[in-house]
Amino acid sequence: MLRALRREPGFYQKLWALSAPIILQNIITTSLGFADTFMVGLLGNAEMAAVTAANVPVFIIQIVIFGFQSGMAVLVSQYWGRGDVDNINRCMGVALYAVTGFSTVLALITFFFPSQVLGLITPNQELVALGARYIQIVGFSYILNGVSSIYAGLHRSTEYPKFGMALYGISMCVNTFLNYVLIFGKFGAPAMGVTGAAAATLISRVVEFLAAGAFALRSRRLPLRWRCILRPGKPILHSFIRYSAPVVCNEAMWSVGTSMLTVIMGHMSNSQDMLAAYALIGNIDRISTVVCFGIAAAAAVTVGKEIGQGHTPQRVYDVSWTLLLASMLVGGAVMVLLLVLLPTFFRPVLFPLFELTPGAVEAATCLSVIYAVFMPMRSFDITNITGVLRAGGDAKAASLIDIGPLWLAAIPLMALTGLVFHAPTWVVCIAMQAENLLKCPIGLIRFHSRRWINDVTRSGE
């Protein structure tokens, strides 16, 4: 393994230069979610559980946007290796049409049918009543967020992730400040509670969209070519569908599957405790995996560029194996950190701050331990699926590896343990992570086959 980690001078400096801004960007975006949870959590257990339930459809929108962004990156990173700016603009055009249409439809559904949507997630009418107005407002914010995310993803795929870091930094500052003002009624504003959190999110996304638009109109690094964006053409559309559709379907199925886990919690006998614990630990988990996703994103750009520049399959394989091993080591370091923080900070300081009930504390502790133990394996899977395999154009296999274990193992096992057998909380938490026991070996087999190495730019010519 040590031999595989040895690379030419400057390799890890380039990897860090790519991944560091992405990691910071992910920290910013996940911190934004944590700030929402923290401030809403101060209102009470019910409010925090309601926002968790309301964020399930919003989470689906976010993940599908990420799917379009990732699908676009498959093509853009390889076109970047070839220096083809026109086709990069065409890829962005197709992605913008797709994201805007999808997010608009879901925003309208959540606006006109908020109670019906929340009723699918939890039968608790108190939570439905608290979350209905939140979901009506916050859904529209992701129409704007979809456009800015696609543009930020374009720069990430062309080795300029600092733009996304700066853009989401602005958004986070605006959102956090407005959360404080509108949730608690500061500086003369009315105390709006949960509705204030939704309004803060919407306003911050408007600012984010305007900032991205201002930068795009002035950028010389990747100038906008409107004829390519507005009329991408059939060749790029076909390439986008071929290589991006599996990624988008993957993210949609994964987000729905992950949301099913939340739905199962919402129907358990201790649903309020489980949802409150999941709201807190879920945000901690997202913060703890930012390094893993940062390396995965850097791996996607690195592998895509290697293929686009015409390097041999053996060279692409060796570079990718190094990236996978590095990601697993990073996951191990995160695991140790989480296990240290649980008894020293989470239980004595963080959990009491949210005034969690004893049942919620038990669930939060179980989730913390399970997430930590599986972290090295999850980090490896994240880089392999979203970084290496997708960048090589093997999106279909990556999708099967990603969503198959979730739907065939995690969801059935959690439903059985949580709803049928009413098993102890720690058993239900282990069932949630059952997918990772299957993803890693299946992903390794696919990676070692080398069948994932493809030049996807040829079909767009």
Solvent accessible surface area in square Angstrom, and as a share of the most:
residue,aa,sasa,rsa
1,M,118,0.53
2,L,126,0.63
3,R,201,0.73
4,A,27,0.21
5,L,28,0.14
6,R,173,0.63
7,R,60,0.22
8,E,71,0.32
9,P,137,0.86
10,G,25,0.24
11,F,17,0.07
12,Y,85,0.32
13,Q,127,0.57
14,K,148,0.63
15,L,18,0.09
16,W,160,0.56
17,A,65,0.50
18,L,18,0.09
19,S,2,0.02
20,A,17,0.13
21,P,9,0.06
22,I,0,0.00
23,I,13,0.07
24,L,86,0.43
25,Q,12,0.05
26,N,24,0.12
27,I,64,0.32
28,I,28,0.14
29,T,49,0.28
30,T,23,0.13
31,S,32,0.20
32,L,14,0.07
33,G,24,0.23
34,F,46,0.19
35,A,16,0.13
36,D,12,0.06
37,T,14,0.08
38,F,60,0.25
39,M,23,0.10
40,V,1,0.00
41,G,4,0.04
42,L,86,0.43
43,L,66,0.33
44,G,23,0.23
45,N,26,0.13
46,A,15,0.12
47,E,39,0.17
48,M,3,0.02
49,A,0,0.00
50,A,0,0.00
51,V,8,0.05
52,T,19,0.11
53,A,1,0.01
54,A,0,0.00
55,N,47,0.24
56,V,13,0.07
57,P,15,0.09
58,V,3,0.02
59,F,42,0.18
60,I,35,0.18
61,I,0,0.00
62,Q,70,0.31
63,I,25,0.13
64,V,3,0.02
65,I,5,0.03
66,F,60,0.25
67,G,0,0.00
68,F,23,0.09
69,Q,18,0.08
70,S,15,0.10
71,G,0,0.00
72,M,0,0.00
73,A,22,0.17
74,V,3,0.02
75,L,0,0.00
76,V,0,0.00
77,S,2,0.02
78,Q,0,0.00
79,Y,1,0.00
80,W,62,0.22
81,G,18,0.17
82,R,105,0.38
83,G,53,0.51
84,D,37,0.19
85,V,34,0.20
86,D,34,0.18
87,N,19,0.10
88,I,0,0.00
89,N,3,0.01
90,R,58,0.21
91,C,0,0.00
92,M,3,0.01
93,G,1,0.01
94,V,11,0.07
95,A,0,0.00
96,L,37,0.19
97,Y,126,0.48
98,A,31,0.24
99,V,0,0.00
100,T,52,0.30
101,G,37,0.36
102,F,62,0.26
103,S,0,0.00
104,T,44,0.26
105,V,85,0.49
106,L,39,0.19
107,A,0,0.00
108,L,79,0.39
109,I,72,0.36
110,T,3,0.02
111,F,73,0.30
112,F,129,0.54
113,F,106,0.44
114,P,16,0.10
115,S,54,0.35
116,Q,115,0.51
117,V,24,0.14
118,L,1,0.00
119,G,35,0.34
120,L,139,0.69
121,I,7,0.03
122,T,0,0.00
123,P,78,0.49
124,N,44,0.23
125,Q,124,0.55
126,E,93,0.42
127,L,1,0.00
128,V,9,0.05
129,A,78,0.60
130,L,58,0.29
131,G,0,0.00
132,A,17,0.13
133,R,119,0.43
134,Y,5,0.02
135,I,0,0.00
136,Q,35,0.15
137,I,26,0.13
138,V,2,0.01
139,G,0,0.00
140,F,64,0.27
141,S,0,0.00
142,Y,11,0.04
143,I,35,0.18
144,L,43,0.21
145,N,10,0.05
146,G,0,0.00
147,V,40,0.23
148,S,1,0.01
149,S,10,0.07
150,I,0,0.00
151,Y,12,0.04
152,A,3,0.02
153,G,2,0.02
154,L,3,0.02
155,H,0,0.00
156,R,33,0.12
157,S,2,0.01
158,T,0,0.00
159,E,61,0.27
160,Y,72,0.27
161,P,7,0.04
162,K,117,0.49
163,F,14,0.06
164,G,1,0.01
165,M,50,0.22
166,A,57,0.44
167,L,5,0.02
168,Y,12,0.04
169,G,16,0.15
170,I,83,0.42
171,S,0,0.00
172,M,48,0.21
173,C,80,0.48
174,V,39,0.22
175,N,0,0.00
176,T,45,0.26
177,F,114,0.47
178,L,30,0.15
179,N,0,0.00
180,Y,94,0.36
181,V,14,0.08
182,L,24,0.12
183,I,3,0.01
184,F,60,0.25
185,G,23,0.22
186,K,76,0.32
187,F,160,0.67
188,G,83,0.80
189,A,25,0.19
190,P,94,0.59
191,A,76,0.59
192,M,70,0.31
193,G,16,0.15
194,V,12,0.07
195,T,34,0.20
196,G,0,0.00
197,A,0,0.00
198,A,0,0.00
199,A,17,0.13
200,A,0,0.00
201,T,4,0.02
202,L,53,0.26
203,I,78,0.40
204,S,0,0.00
205,R,15,0.05
206,V,58,0.33
207,V,49,0.28
208,E,0,0.00
209,F,69,0.29
210,L,111,0.55
211,A,31,0.24
212,A,5,0.04
213,G,31,0.30
214,A,56,0.43
215,F,72,0.30
216,A,11,0.09
217,L,131,0.65
218,R,199,0.73
219,S,15,0.10
220,R,226,0.83
221,R,90,0.33
222,L,3,0.02
223,P,47,0.29
224,L,36,0.18
225,R,89,0.32
226,W,133,0.47
227,R,153,0.56
228,C,1,0.01
229,I,8,0.04
230,L,102,0.51
231,R,200,0.73
232,P,19,0.12
233,G,39,0.38
234,K,147,0.62
235,P,73,0.46
236,I,3,0.01
237,L,73,0.36
238,H,111,0.50
239,S,1,0.01
240,F,9,0.04
241,I,92,0.47
242,R,143,0.52
243,Y,19,0.07
244,S,0,0.00
245,A,36,0.28
246,P,18,0.12
247,V,0,0.00
248,V,20,0.12
249,C,77,0.46
250,N,1,0.00
251,E,8,0.03
252,A,29,0.23
253,M,82,0.37
254,W,66,0.23
255,S,0,0.00
256,V,55,0.32
257,G,0,0.00
258,T,20,0.12
259,S,7,0.04
260,M,66,0.30
261,L,8,0.04
262,T,6,0.03
263,V,26,0.15
264,I,9,0.05
265,M,0,0.00
266,G,2,0.02
267,H,87,0.39
268,M,18,0.08
269,S,108,0.70
270,N,50,0.26
271,S,16,0.10
272,Q,58,0.26
273,D,30,0.16
274,M,0,0.00
275,L,0,0.00
276,A,0,0.00
277,A,0,0.00
278,Y,31,0.12
279,A,8,0.06
280,L,0,0.00
281,I,2,0.01
282,G,4,0.04
283,N,9,0.05
284,I,21,0.11
285,D,17,0.09
286,R,104,0.38
287,I,58,0.30
288,S,16,0.10
289,T,4,0.02
290,V,8,0.04
291,V,45,0.26
292,C,0,0.00
293,F,79,0.33
294,G,0,0.00
295,I,13,0.07
296,A,2,0.02
297,A,15,0.12
298,A,0,0.00
299,A,0,0.00
300,A,16,0.12
301,V,4,0.03
302,T,26,0.15
303,V,1,0.00
304,G,0,0.00
305,K,54,0.23
306,E,19,0.09
307,I,12,0.06
308,G,12,0.11
309,Q,91,0.40
310,G,62,0.60
311,H,81,0.36
312,T,85,0.50
313,P,81,0.51
314,Q,91,0.40
315,R,74,0.27
316,V,2,0.01
317,Y,22,0.08
318,D,50,0.26
319,V,1,0.00
320,S,0,0.00
321,W,59,0.21
322,T,1,0.00
323,L,0,0.00
324,L,0,0.00
325,L,8,0.04
326,A,14,0.11
327,S,0,0.00
328,M,64,0.29
329,L,88,0.44
330,V,39,0.23
331,G,0,0.00
332,G,20,0.19
333,A,67,0.52
334,V,17,0.10
335,M,51,0.23
336,V,84,0.48
337,L,102,0.51
338,L,15,0.08
339,L,69,0.34
340,V,81,0.46
341,L,55,0.27
342,L,18,0.09
343,P,84,0.53
344,T,87,0.51
345,F,84,0.35
346,F,10,0.04
347,R,110,0.40
348,P,72,0.46
349,V,77,0.44
350,L,13,0.07
351,F,3,0.01
352,P,76,0.48
353,L,87,0.44
354,F,5,0.02
355,E,147,0.66
356,L,18,0.09
357,T,53,0.31
358,P,119,0.75
359,G,26,0.25
360,A,0,0.00
361,V,34,0.19
362,E,90,0.40
363,A,0,0.00
364,A,0,0.00
365,T,27,0.16
366,C,21,0.13
367,L,3,0.01
368,S,11,0.07
369,V,53,0.30
370,I,20,0.10
371,Y,16,0.06
372,A,1,0.00
373,V,83,0.48
374,F,25,0.11
375,M,0,0.00
376,P,29,0.18
377,M,61,0.27
378,R,32,0.12
379,S,0,0.00
380,F,5,0.02
381,D,7,0.04
382,I,22,0.11
383,T,0,0.00
384,N,1,0.01
385,I,5,0.02
386,T,27,0.16
387,G,0,0.00
388,V,0,0.00
389,L,0,0.00
390,R,4,0.01
391,A,3,0.02
392,G,0,0.00
393,G,11,0.11
394,D,12,0.06
395,A,4,0.03
396,K,139,0.59
397,A,16,0.13
398,A,0,0.00
399,S,12,0.07
400,L,128,0.64
401,I,9,0.05
402,D,13,0.07
403,I,27,0.14
404,G,20,0.19
405,P,8,0.05
406,L,0,0.00
407,W,77,0.27
408,L,147,0.73
409,A,13,0.10
410,A,0,0.00
411,I,17,0.08
412,P,53,0.34
413,L,79,0.39
414,M,0,0.00
415,A,28,0.22
416,L,79,0.39
417,T,20,0.11
418,G,3,0.02
419,L,63,0.31
420,V,88,0.51
421,F,143,0.59
422,H,125,0.56
423,A,24,0.19
424,P,77,0.48
425,T,16,0.09
426,W,139,0.49
427,V,40,0.23
428,V,0,0.00
429,C,0,0.00
430,I,72,0.37
431,A,6,0.05
432,M,5,0.02
433,Q,15,0.06
434,A,13,0.10
435,E,19,0.08
436,N,10,0.05
437,L,102,0.51
438,L,80,0.40
439,K,14,0.06
440,C,23,0.14
441,P,65,0.41
442,I,79,0.40
443,G,1,0.01
444,L,54,0.27
445,I,129,0.66
446,R,55,0.20
447,F,0,0.00
448,H,80,0.36
449,S,48,0.31
450,R,97,0.35
451,R,172,0.63
452,W,0,0.00
453,I,31,0.16
454,N,58,0.30
455,D,46,0.24
456,V,0,0.00
457,T,0,0.00
458,R,167,0.61
459,S,50,0.32
460,G,7,0.07
461,E,135,0.61
